[in-house]
Amino acid sequence: MTPSTSRAPKGPRGDLFDPQCPTRRLLDRIGTKWTSMAVKVLAEASPEEVRFAELQRRMAGISQKMLSVTLQGLARDGLVGRRVEPTVPPRVYYRLTPLGLTLEEPLAALREWAEAHMAEVDRAHQRSEEEDASD
């Protein structure tokens, strides 16, 4: 096997223009900053659970509604588990499932890329805005 074929994906590659492409479908579900933050907070706590209020505290800027929607989506996709203690008011706990834990590494790689390259992206963006303003 050559180096290029040893890394070849198993099965046909997805077509990002096809709504059924696995990559496109995944990005539609997890491609928000809030999802990435929730996965990071829950991964850091793993295997422990995190209460809703603690998640909101650690995810600066997220509204209660947006956190609820984000966690519901992650739970629906099998990435987050939810446990409710029947107290008044109920205590709700979240944790990453084994499947959700596998998402932490690719998201960490994306964060590393951003930390290494966002200054370049920002400079290019600034140059583009300056060029547009001078036109």
Contact map, one row per residue, 1 for C-alpha under 8 A:
111011000000000000000000000000000000000000000000000000000000000000000000000000000000000000000000000000000000000000000000000000000000000
111111000000000000000000000000000000000000000000000000000000000000000000000000000000000000000000000000000000000000000000000000000000000
111111100000000000000000000000000000000000000000000000000000000000000000000000000000000000000000000000000000000000000000000000000000000
011111110000000000000000000000000000000000000000000000000000000000000000000000000000000000000000000000000000000000000000000000000000000
111111110000000000000000000000000000000000000000000000000000000000000000000000000000000000000000000000000000000000000000000000000000000
111111110000000000000000000000000000000000000000000000000000000000000000000000000000000000000000000000000000000000000000000000000000000
001111111000000000000000000000000000000000000000000000000000000000000000000000000000000000000000000000000000000000000000000000000000000
000111111100000000000000000000000000000000000000000000000000000000000000000000000000000000000000000000000000000000000000000000000000000
000000111111100000000000000000000000000000000000000000000000000000000000000000000000000000000000000000000000000000000000000000000000000
000000011111000000000000000000000000000000000000000000000000000000000000000000000000000000000000000000000000000000000000000000000000000
000000001111100000000000000000000000000000000000000000000000000000000000000000000000000000000000000000000000000000000000000000000000000
000000001111110000000000000000000000000000000000000000000000000000000000000000000000000000000000000000000000000000000000000000000000000
000000001011111000000000000000000000000000000000000000000000000000000000000000000000000000000000000000000000000000000000000000000000000
000000000001111101001110000000000000000000000000000000000000000000000000000000000000000000000000000000000000000000000000000000000000000
000000000000111111001000000000000000000000000000000000000000000000000000000000000000000000000000000000000000000000000000000000000000000
000000000000011111101011000000000000000000000000000000000000000000000000000000000000000000000000000000000000000000000000000000000000000
000000000000001111101001000000000000000000000000000000000000000000000000000000000000000000000000000000000000000000000000000000000000000
000000000000011111111001000000000000000000000000000000000000000000000000000000000000000000000000000000000000000000000000000000000000000
000000000000000111111001100000000000000000000000000000000000000000000000000000000000000000000000000000000000000000000000000000000000000
000000000000000001111101100000000000000000000000000000000000000000000000000000000000000000000000000000000000000000000000000000000000000
000000000000011111111111100000000000000000000000000000000000000000000000000000000000000000000000000000000000000000000000000000000000000
000000000000010000011111110000000000000000000000000000000000000000000000000000000000000000000000000000000000000000000000000000000000000
000000000000010100001111111000000000000000000000000000000000000000000000000000000000000000000000000000000000000000000000000000000000000
000000000000000111111111111100000000000000000000000000000000000000000000000000000000000000000000000000000000000000000000000000000000000
000000000000000000111111111110000000000000000000000000000000000000000000000000000000000000000000000000000000000000000000000000000000000
000000000000000000000111111111100000000000000000000000000000000000000000000000000000000000000000000000000000000000000000000000000000000
000000000000000000000011111111100000000000000000000000000000000000000000000000000000000000000000000000000000000000000000000000000000000
000000000000000000000001111111100000000000000000000000000000000000000000000000000000000000000000000000000000000000000000000000000000000
000000000000000000000000111111110000000000000000000000000000000000000000100000000000000000000000000000000000000000000000000000000000000
000000000000000000000000011111110011000000000000000000000000000000000000000000000000000000000000000000000000000000000000000000000000000
000000000000000000000000011111111011000000000000000000000000000000000000000000000000000000000000000000000000000000000000000000000000000
000000000000000000000000000011111111000000000000000000000000000000000000000000000000000000000000000000000000000000000000000000000000000
000000000000000000000000000000111111100000000000000000000000000000000000000000000000000000000000000000000000000000000000000000000000000
000000000000000000000000000000011111110000000000000000000010010000100100000000000000000000000000000000000000000000000000000000000000000
000000000000000000000000000001111111111000000000000000000000000000000110010000000000000000000000000000000000000000000000000000000000000
000000000000000000000000000001111111111100000000000000000000000000000000000000000000000000000000000000000010000000000000000000000000000
000000000000000000000000000000001111111110000000000000000010000000000000000000000000000000000000000000000000000000000000000000000000000
000000000000000000000000000000000111111111000000000000100010000000000010000000000000000000000000000000000000000000000000000000000000000
000000000000000000000000000000000011111111100000000000000000000000000000000000000000000000000001000100110000000000000000000000000000000
000000000000000000000000000000000001111111110000000000000000000000000000000000000000000000000000000000010000000000000000000000000000000
000000000000000000000000000000000000111111111000000000100100000000000000000000000000000000000000000000000000000000000000000000000000000
000000000000000000000000000000000000011111111100110000000000000000000000000000000000000000000111000000000000000000000000000000000000000
000000000000000000000000000000000000001111111110000000000000000000000000000000000000000000000011000010010000000000000000000000000000000
000000000000000000000000000000000000000111111100000000000000000000000000000000000000000000000000000000000000000000000000000000000000000
000000000000000000000000000000000000000011111111110000000000000000000000000000000000000000000010000000000000000000000000000000000000000
000000000000000000000000000000000000000001111111100000000000000000000000000000000000000000000011000000000000000000000000000000000000000
000000000000000000000000000000000000000000101111100000000000000000000000000000000000000000000011000000000000000000000000000000000000000
000000000000000000000000000000000000000000001111110000000000000000000000000000000000000000000010000000000000000000000000000000000000000
000000000000000000000000000000000000000001001111111000000000000000000000000000000000000000001110000000000000000000000000000000000000000
000000000000000000000000000000000000000001001001111101100000000000000000000000000000000000001110000000000000000000000000000000000000000
000000000000000000000000000000000000000000000000111111100000000000000000000000000000000000111100000000000000000000000000000000000000000
000000000000000000000000000000000000000000000000011111110000000000000000000000000000000000011100000000000000000000000000000000000000000
000000000000000000000000000000000000000000000000001111111000000000000000000000000000000000000000000000000000000000000000000000000000000
000000000000000000000000000000000000000000000000011111111100000000000000000000000000000000000000000000000000000000000000000000000000000
000000000000000000000000000000000000010010000000011111111110000000000000000000000000000000000000000000000000000000000000000000000000000
000000000000000000000000000000000000000000000000000111111111011100100000000000000000000000000000000000000000000000000000000000000000000
000000000000000000000000000000000000000000000000000011111111000000000000000000000000000000000000000000000000000000000000000000000000000
000000000000000000000000000000000000000010000000000001111111000000000000000000000000000000000000000000000000000000000000000000000000000
000000000000000000000000000000000100110000000000000000111111110000000000000000000000000000000000000000000000000000000000000000000000000
000000000000000000000000000000000000000000000000000000011111110000000000000000000000000000000000000000000000000000000000000000000000000
000000000000000000000000000000000000000000000000000000000011111000000000000000000000000000000000000000000000000000000000000000000000000
000000000000000000000000000000000100000000000000000000010011111101100000000000000000000000000000000000000000000000000000000000000000000
000000000000000000000000000000000000000000000000000000010000111111100000000000000000000000000000000000000000000000000000000000000000000
000000000000000000000000000000000000000000000000000000010000011111110000000000000000000000000000000000000000000000000000000000000000000
000000000000000000000000000000000000000000000000000000000000001111111000000000000000000000000000000000000000000000000000000000000000000
000000000000000000000000000000000000000000000000000000000000011111111100000000000000000000000000000000000000000000000000000000000000000
000000000000000000000000000000000100000000000000000000010000011111111110000000000000000000000000000000000000000000000000000000000000000
000000000000000000000000000000000000000000000000000000000000000111111111000000000000000000000000000000000000000000000000000000000000000
000000000000000000000000000000000000000000000000000000000000000011111111100000000000000000000000000000000000000000000000000000000000000
000000000000000000000000000000000110000000000000000000000000000001111111110000000000000000000000000000000000000000000000000000000000000
000000000000000000000000000000000010010000000000000000000000000000111111111000010000000000000000000000000000000000000000000000000000000
000000000000000000000000000000000000000000000000000000000000000000011111111100000000000000000000000000000000000000000000000000000000000
000000000000000000000000000010000000000000000000000000000000000000001111111110000000000000000000000000000000000000000000000000000000000
000000000000000000000000000000000010000000000000000000000000000000000111111111110000000000000000000000000000000000000000000000000000000
000000000000000000000000000000000000000000000000000000000000000000000011111111111100000000000000000000000000000000000000000000000000000
000000000000000000000000000000000000000000000000000000000000000000000001111111110000000000000000000000000000000000000000000000000000000
000000000000000000000000000000000000000000000000000000000000000000000000111111110000000000000000000000000000000000000000000000000000000
000000000000000000000000000000000000000000000000000000000000000000000000011111111000000000000000101100000000000000000000000000000000000
000000000000000000000000000000000000000000000000000000000000000000000000011111111000000000000001111110000000000000000000000000000000000
000000000000000000000000000000000000000000000000000000000000000000000010011111111100000000000111100100000000000000000000000000000000000
000000000000000000000000000000000000000000000000000000000000000000000000001001111110000000000111100000000000000000000000000000000000000
000000000000000000000000000000000000000000000000000000000000000000000000001000011111000000011110000000000000000000000000000000000000000
000000000000000000000000000000000000000000000000000000000000000000000000000000001111100000011100000000000000000000000000000000000000000
000000000000000000000000000000000000000000000000000000000000000000000000000000000111110001111000000000000000000000000000000000000000000
000000000000000000000000000000000000000000000000000000000000000000000000000000000011111001110000000000000000000000000000000000000000000
000000000000000000000000000000000000000000000000000000000000000000000000000000000001111111100000000000000000000000000000000000000000000
000000000000000000000000000000000000000000000000000000000000000000000000000000000000111111100000000000000000000000000000000000000000000
000000000000000000000000000000000000000000000000000000000000000000000000000000000000011111100000000000000000000000000000000000000000000
000000000000000000000000000000000000000000000000000000000000000000000000000000000000011111100000000000000000000000000000000000000000000
000000000000000000000000000000000000000000000000000000000000000000000000000000000001111111110000000000000000000000000000000000000000000
000000000000000000000000000000000000000000000000001000000000000000000000000000000001111111111000000000000000000000000000000000000000000
000000000000000000000000000000000000000000000000001100000000000000000000000000000111100001111100000000000000000000000000000000000000000
000000000000000000000000000000000000000000000000111100000000000000000000000000000111000000111110000000000000000000000000000000000000000
000000000000000000000000000000000000000001000000111100000000000000000000000000011110000000011111000000000000000000000000000000000000000
000000000000000000000000000000000000000001101111110000000000000000000000000000011100000000001111100000000000000000000000000000000000000
000000000000000000000000000000000000001001100110000000000000000000000000000000111000000000000111111110000000000000000000000000000000000
000000000000000000000000000000000000000000000000000000000000000000000000000001111000000000000011111110000000000000000000000000000000000
000000000000000000000000000000000000000000000000000000000000000000000000000000100000000000000001111111000000000000000000000000000000000
000000000000000000000000000000000000000000000000000000000000000000000000000001100000000000000001111111100000000000000000000000000000000
000000000000000000000000000000000000001000000000000000000000000000000000000001110000000000000001111111110000000000000000000000000000000
000000000000000000000000000000000000000000100000000000000000000000000000000000100000000000000001111111111000000000000000000000000000000
000000000000000000000000000000000000000000000000000000000000000000000000000000000000000000000000011111111100000000000000000000000000000
000000000000000000000000000000000000001000000000000000000000000000000000000000000000000000000000001111111110000000000000000000000000000
000000000000000000000000000000000000001100100000000000000000000000000000000000000000000000000000000111111111000000000000000000000000000
000000000000000000000000000000000000000000000000000000000000000000000000000000000000000000000000000011111111100000000000000000000000000
000000000000000000000000000000000000000000000000000000000000000000000000000000000000000000000000000001111111110000000000000000000000000
000000000000000000000000000000000001000000000000000000000000000000000000000000000000000000000000000000111111111000000000000000000000000
000000000000000000000000000000000000000000000000000000000000000000000000000000000000000000000000000000011111111100000000000000000000000
000000000000000000000000000000000000000000000000000000000000000000000000000000000000000000000000000000001111111110000000000000000000000
000000000000000000000000000000000000000000000000000000000000000000000000000000000000000000000000000000000111111111000000000000000000000
000000000000000000000000000000000000000000000000000000000000000000000000000000000000000000000000000000000011111111100000000000000000000
000000000000000000000000000000000000000000000000000000000000000000000000000000000000000000000000000000000001111111110000000000000000000
000000000000000000000000000000000000000000000000000000000000000000000000000000000000000000000000000000000000111111111100000000000000000
000000000000000000000000000000000000000000000000000000000000000000000000000000000000000000000000000000000000011111111100000000000000000
000000000000000000000000000000000000000000000000000000000000000000000000000000000000000000000000000000000000001111111110000000000000000
000000000000000000000000000000000000000000000000000000000000000000000000000000000000000000000000000000000000000111111110000000000000000
000000000000000000000000000000000000000000000000000000000000000000000000000000000000000000000000000000000000000011111111100000000000000
000000000000000000000000000000000000000000000000000000000000000000000000000000000000000000000000000000000000000011111111110000000000000
000000000000000000000000000000000000000000000000000000000000000000000000000000000000000000000000000000000000000000111111111000000000000
000000000000000000000000000000000000000000000000000000000000000000000000000000000000000000000000000000000000000000001111111100000000000
000000000000000000000000000000000000000000000000000000000000000000000000000000000000000000000000000000000000000000001111111110000000000
000000000000000000000000000000000000000000000000000000000000000000000000000000000000000000000000000000000000000000000111111111000000000
000000000000000000000000000000000000000000000000000000000000000000000000000000000000000000000000000000000000000000000011111111100000000
000000000000000000000000000000000000000000000000000000000000000000000000000000000000000000000000000000000000000000000001111111110000000
000000000000000000000000000000000000000000000000000000000000000000000000000000000000000000000000000000000000000000000000111111111000000
000000000000000000000000000000000000000000000000000000000000000000000000000000000000000000000000000000000000000000000000011111111100000
000000000000000000000000000000000000000000000000000000000000000000000000000000000000000000000000000000000000000000000000001111111110000
000000000000000000000000000000000000000000000000000000000000000000000000000000000000000000000000000000000000000000000000000111111111000
000000000000000000000000000000000000000000000000000000000000000000000000000000000000000000000000000000000000000000000000000011111111100
000000000000000000000000000000000000000000000000000000000000000000000000000000000000000000000000000000000000000000000000000001111111110
000000000000000000000000000000000000000000000000000000000000000000000000000000000000000000000000000000000000000000000000000000111111111
000000000000000000000000000000000000000000000000000000000000000000000000000000000000000000000000000000000000000000000000000000011111111
000000000000000000000000000000000000000000000000000000000000000000000000000000000000000000000000000000000000000000000000000000001111111
000000000000000000000000000000000000000000000000000000000000000000000000000000000000000000000000000000000000000000000000000000000111111
000000000000000000000000000000000000000000000000000000000000000000000000000000000000000000000000000000000000000000000000000000000011111
